[in-house]
Amino acid sequence: MTQFLLIAIVVMIFVVIFQIAKASEYVSVLKGEEKARKQNNKINAFLLISFLILGLIGVWWCNDLYYSKTLFPMGAASEMGQKIDLMLYITIGVTGVVFVVTQVLLFWFSFKYQENDDRKAFYFPHNTKLELLWTTVPAIFLTVLVVFGLKYWFKMTSDAPKDAVVVEVTGHQFAWEFRYPGPDNILGKKNYKLTKGANSLGVDFNDPASLDDIHVSATMHIPVNKPVKFVINAQDVIHDVGLSHFRLKMDAVPGIPTTLWFTPLYTTEEMKVRSGNPNFVYEISCDQMCGKGHFSMRGVIIVESAADYKMWLATQKPEYYTVFPDKAPNATPTDTSSVKQMPLAAVMASGK
């Protein structure tokens, strides 16, 4: 019933517009086409200058009303993010000035040079110098902006510092999973053919480097003021790692690992203060439409002090013992209660 009502309303709107147009034509015939056309020009000129004034007021009002609700007031939460914010401000400054000037001139000229019987139109078909000016100047500015963008892109996708914390990020419909290297600081190999049951990431445990890797879901922990490198994968369709608070994003492509690195500047607790939101959390979102559950593909990042990060890391058990609980020292196939307390350092010594 609601759909039929909406269709009826749309039809009625078109009928009203058609009737107004026909009435305007009849008025033009009665008054004379020339007089009606001149009156319409004056009305349109007035409407254009009114739209300019109201539009500028509306832009200022929206900015004043909603700026505080954006991510900008709290600042970027990473070193690279601060540089990207600066680049964005420069871009908005340059393009914003050009936009405002050109739009003001456009609407002002439409009003000022409306049809007038006392003024003759001046035709200006070609000017080589002017065309060179409006072509080369924007090209130079846009080139500079593109160079800035490429500089920061190459920076965040370059080799991370050697002491960076490595986290593998894997996306699938519709969740994120994270894997950390163990004490050897090397992520083990994966094979999609091994993806089944508890081994949801397809880790190849024939690779010794995989034995101490840690697998967690939904919530990632990383230390503050230390470089963090993401190794990004996807298991089904294309996803996108969105890190809005850090001002970063990177595609997650099946079969093609991608990387980025950044240095967090504030812990989660510090950002609660900066944002004025006691429930603040860093979020990892999917910024690529990936299916009907795309809206729910969200993870949480906890940024904490180095000491807290080490304490959290010490409580995690290697994924190897989750997939093969009977392999854990002091555990039997029917008794895995001691696995949670198994320290990471014992993994390499335990074998398979």
N, C-alpha and C positions, 0 to 999 in steps of 0.2 A: 504493500500500500504506500509506503514511504517513497519507493522508487517512482511509482506513477505520479505522486504528488510533485516530486522534484522535476519530472519530465514536463508536467503541466505548467509549472512555474517558468521553466526555461522557454517553453513554447509561447507563453503569455508575454514574456519579456521581448521576444523577437517580434511578436505581433505589435506590441506597443511601439518599439523602435521603428517598425515599418510604417505604422500610422503617422508617427511624428515626421518621418521623412516625406511621406506623401503630403501632409499638411504644409510642410515647408515649401514643397514644390508649388502648391496652389497659391501660397502667400506670395511667392516669387513672381508667379504669373500676374497676380493682381497688382503688385507694386511695380513690376517691371524688373527684368533680369538684372540690369545694370545696377539699379539702386539696391536690390537685395544682395547682390554680390559684394558691394562696398560695405554694407552693414555687417555682413558675415565676416569680412576681413577685419573690421574694427573689433568685433566681438572676439574673434580668434586671437588677435594681437593682445587684447586685454587678458584673455584666459592664459596665454603663454607667459606673460609677465607675472600674473598671479601665481601660476604653477611654480615659477622660479623662486619667488619669495617664500611661498608656503613650503616648497621642497627644501630650501636651505634651513628654514626654521625647523622642519621635521627632522632633518639630518642631525642638527645640533641637539634637539630634544631627545631623539633616540640614543645618541651617544651619551648624553648626560644621564639617561634613565638606565641604560643597560651595560655601560662599560664596567661598572663595579661588579657585575655578575659574570664577567668573562674571566679567563685565566690570566689575563695580562696584569692586573693589580698585584697578584702574589708573586709575579716574576717566574722566569724559567727555573726549573729545578736541576739543571745540568749546565756545565760549562759550555758545551756546544749549543745548548738551547738559548743561552744568553746571546751568543753570536748570531743565531738565527733570528732571535727577536730584534736585534739591532738591524739586521738586513731587512726584516719585514718593515720596521719603522722607516728606514730609508726609502724602501720601495713605495710605501704608502705616502710618504712625504712628496716624492717626485711625481708619482702618478696622480696623487690627490690634488696637487697644485695645478697640474695640467688639466685635470678633469674639471675642477671648479672654474678655472679661467675660461676654458672652451665652452662650458655649458652656460656660464653667465653671458658670454658674448653671443652665443647662439640665440638665447631667448631675448636678450636685449636688442639684438639686430632685428629679430622678427617683429618686435614691438616698435622700435624706432623707425624702421624703414617699411612700415606697412604702406599699402597703396595710398597714393596722394596725387590728386589731379595737378598740383603745382610742382611736382617733382618728376623728372624724367629718369627712367632706369638707365644705369650705366653698366654696359656689358664688359666684363673683364675675363676674356676667354683663356689667356695664357700669360705666364710670367716665369721664365726659367729660373731666375734667382730665388723667387719665392718658393718654387717647387723643390729646389735643391735644399733650401733652408728647412722646410718642414719634413723633408725626408732624412737628411743627414743628422740633424740635431736629435730627433727621437731615436734614430739608429744608434747613435753614440751612447745615449743614456741607457737604452735597453741592453746594449753590449756590456756596459759596465755592470748592470744588475745581473746579467747572466753569468759573468765572470765571478761575481761574488757568490752566486748560488753554486757554481761548479766548484769553487774553492772549498766551501763548507761541505759539499757532497763528498768530494774526494777525501776530506779530512775524516769524516765520520765513517767512511767505508774503507779507510786505509788500515794497515796493520796496527793492531792495538798494542799498547805498551806491554813489555814482557811480564810485568807483574799484575796484569789485568785479571780480574775474576772472570772465568769463562762460564757461561750459561747457555745450554742448548735449548732453544724454544721451538716446540713443535705444535703446529696447529692442525686441527681436524674438526669436522662438523660435530659439535659446536663447542669446542673447549681448547684450552691451552695446557700443554704439559711441559715440564722443565726437567733438564738433566744436568747435573753438576759432575765434573771430574773429581775423583778422590784424591788421596795424598800424592799420587803420581802426576796430577795436574794435566792428564791426557784423557780426552773423551774416547771411549772405545768405539769400534766400528759398529755399523748397523746394517741390517739386510732386511728389506721389506718382506722377504719370504718367511722371516722368523716372527712376524707380527701376529701373535695369537695369544689368547689367554692373558696371563699376568704380564707377559712380555709385550705390552701394548706398543712399545716404540720399536720393536724388532731389533733389540740389541744383540750383537753377535758375541756370546760369551766364550767363544773359542779364542777371542782376542784377549790376552791377559790384561790389557789396559781397561777392559770393560768391567773387571771384577770388583773394582771399588767405586764405580760410578753410582751416583745417587739420583733417584727419580722421585719428583714431587709433582703434584697436580694443583692447579687453581691458584696457589699462593707462592710467589717467588720471594726469596730473601736476598738482598744484596747490601754490601757495606757502603757507608757514606765516604765521600772524598777519596775514592779508589776507583780506577778505571774498571769498567765492566764491559765485557765483549759478549754480544749475542751471536750465536750461530743458529740461523733461522731455517726451519724446514716446514713442509706441509705434507700431509699424508693422503689427501684426497683432491681437493680443488685449491685454487689460488686463494690465499688469505692475505692479510696485511697486519703486521705488528704495529699498532698505533700507540704511541707513548706521548700523549698530549701534554702532560706536565713537564716532560723533558724536551718537548718540541721536536720529536723524531718519529719517523715511521719507515717501514721497510717491508717490501712484499715477501710473503712466504710462498714459495713456488715448489710444487711437487717435483722431486728429482734434481732440483738446482738449489743447493744451500746458498743463502745470502748472509752477510754479516754487517754489523755496525757496532760501534763502541761509543761510550760516553762516560762522564764522571758525575755521579750524583752529588749535589751540593748540600742538600738538607735531608735530615731524617724525616720519617713520617710524623714523628711527634713535633718536630720543628715546623713542618708544613701545616699542622693543625693550628699552630699559633699564627703563622703568616697568613693563612687563609681565613682565620676566624671561625673555622668549622671544626668542632670537636670530633666529628665523624669522618674527617678527611681520610682518604686512602689514595695512594697512587694506583692508577689503573692501566692495564694492558688490554686494549680493545682490538677488535678486528675492523679495520677500516676499508675492507673490500667486501662487497655484497657476495655472500658465499652460500646462500640458501635460506630456507624459511626460518631457521633458528639463528640467523645472523645476529639479531638484536641481543641475544643472550650470550654471545661468545665474548666473555669478559673474564679477566684474571686480576688478581691483586698483587701489587709489588710492595713489600715492606722494606723500606730503607732504614737501616739501623747502624749503630756504632760498630766499629771493627770487633770490639769485645763481644757485643751481643751476637754479631754474625757468627763468630767462632763458636760461641756457646750453642747456637742453633745448629750449626753444622755438625757439632760433636754429638748431637742427639739423633742424627739421621743414620739409618742403616743402608748399606749398599743394596741396590736393586737385585743383585745376584741372589741374595738371601731371601728376597721376596718371591722370585721366580722358582728358586730351588731351596725351600726352607730346610730340607733335610741335609743340606750341605753346610749349614751353619755349625760352627764348633759348639760342642756341648748340647746339641739339639738332636732329636730323633724325628723320624717322619711323623710321629704323633705328638711331639712336644716341641713347639717352637716359641715358647714363652720367653726364652733367653735371648732371642734374636734382637729384640728392641734395644737391649743394652750392649750389643756387640760393637766395640769400637772399630772405627774405619781402619786403623793401622793394622788390624789383625787380618784383613781381607787377603792381602797378597800372600800372607803366610799360610792361609788355610787351603789354597788351591781349589780344585773343582771336585 
